Amino acid sequence: MNGPGREDIVVFVERRTGRRLTAAEQADVLAALDLDGAEAEAFLAAFAAAFSVDMTGYEPRFHHRDEALLRRPGWPIAPPLLFGVRLPVSVTTLAQAAQSGRWPVVYPALTVARSGQWLNVPLLLIGLPLLAAVGIALVGFF
């Protein structure tokens, strides 16, 4: 195919973020750059504008967490990805999109994954005071 290649995508990422991706990081650009939510969407919008890619078929919920999940308390149990699986956005995928002018990924039909985040509240409400009491007891003991 004619059009931008892998190196063009790597150069775009370097100019946009200020860092060059290693070969391993090229397998999942969004994870390597630690992009989620609005940051990931802004990055992909800039990519689409730079390479004239129609992102109509793009489904962000498969590739990164959305803003609502990022605002949830994530300790000690982190919020799961919506479908329990995360599809990487590789440099190869971005190059295919740039060459064809459209998003190349076909998504599977999945159900929403269950979240165990409700456990964070009792763990924090019971666990932290208990941990503090043990710490105070140990300080008093010595």
N, C-alpha and C positions, 0 to 999 in steps of 0.2 A: 504494500500500500504506500501511496505517496502521502506526504504530510509530515508533521512533527514526529520525531522518534523519542526513544527513551531519554537520550541525552538532553533533548529540548525540555522535557518534563523536569529532569533533575536540575537543569539550569533555572527553570521557572521557580521551582521550590527554593533553590538557593537564593535567588533574588528576592523572593517574597518573604522568606523567614530569616535569611542571613546565615544559614548553615547548610553545609553539604551533607546529604544523606549517605551513609555507608551502604554497602551492598545488602546487608541484612535489614537495614531500616527501609530500604526501597520496597520490601515485601509488604509493608503496611505504613503508608505515609502518615495517616492521621494519628496512629499510635506513636510513631517515632517523634512526631512533633507535639504530642500530647494535646491534640485538638479534640474538643467535644463541644456540643451545643452550638451557640452562635458563632464561635470561633471557627469550628469546622465548616459550618455553612458559609461563612464569609470566605474562607479559603477556597472552597469548591466553586463559589460564585465568581471569584477572581480567576480561577482556572478556566471556567466556562467562558468568561468574557475574553480572556487572553487567547484561547484556542477555538473560539466560535463553536462551542459544544452545546447542543440542545439537551438540557438536563431533565426533560419531561419525565423520563422513566426512573429517575434517581429516587431512591427511598432511604432517607437519612436514618430511620430507626434501625436499619440493619448494620449501619457502619459506625455510629457513635451515639452517645447518650444525648438526650435533649435537655433543654434548660431546666425543665421541671424536675428531672431526675438529679441534676447537678445540685439543686437547692435542698434536696432531702439530706437529713443527717446520714452520713455514711460510715459511722463508726459505732460499734465494732463490726457490724455487718454492712458491707457496701451494697448500694442499690444494684440490682441485676440489670443487665441489658434487657430491653423490652421483650425480645424473643428468646433470651437465654443464650444467644449465640451472636457473635460479632463477625461480620464479613469484612476482611481487610480491603482497603483501597490501595492497591499496589501501583507502582510506577508503570507497570505493564498495562493495567486497567486504564490508567489515565492516558497512556499513549494510544491505546485502542480507541478511546473516546475522542481524542484529538484528531486521530486519523479518519475516523468515520463521521465525526460531527454530531454524534449522539451517544448517550450513555449506554454502554454495552452489556451491563449486568442484567440477567433475568433472575428475579427473586422467587424463592420457594414460598409456598403457602404454609405459614407457621401460626401457632397459637401463642398468645401472650404468656410469658413465663411468670410463675408465682414468685412473689417477693417475700423474703423472711425478715424484712426490715422492721416490722412491728416488734420484733424481739429487742431492738435497740432500746426502746423505752424502759422495759423492766430491767434489762441488763444495766442500764445507767442508773435508774432509780434505786435499785437494790445493790448492785455491784460496787458502785463508787462509794456510797456510805460505808459499806462493809469493808472495802479496801482501806478507807480512811481510818476506820476503827482499828483495824489490824495494825496499820502504820503507827497510830497513836499508842497502842498497846506495846508495840515493839520499842518505841522511843522511851516510854515509861519504864519498860523492863530493864533497859540498859542504863 
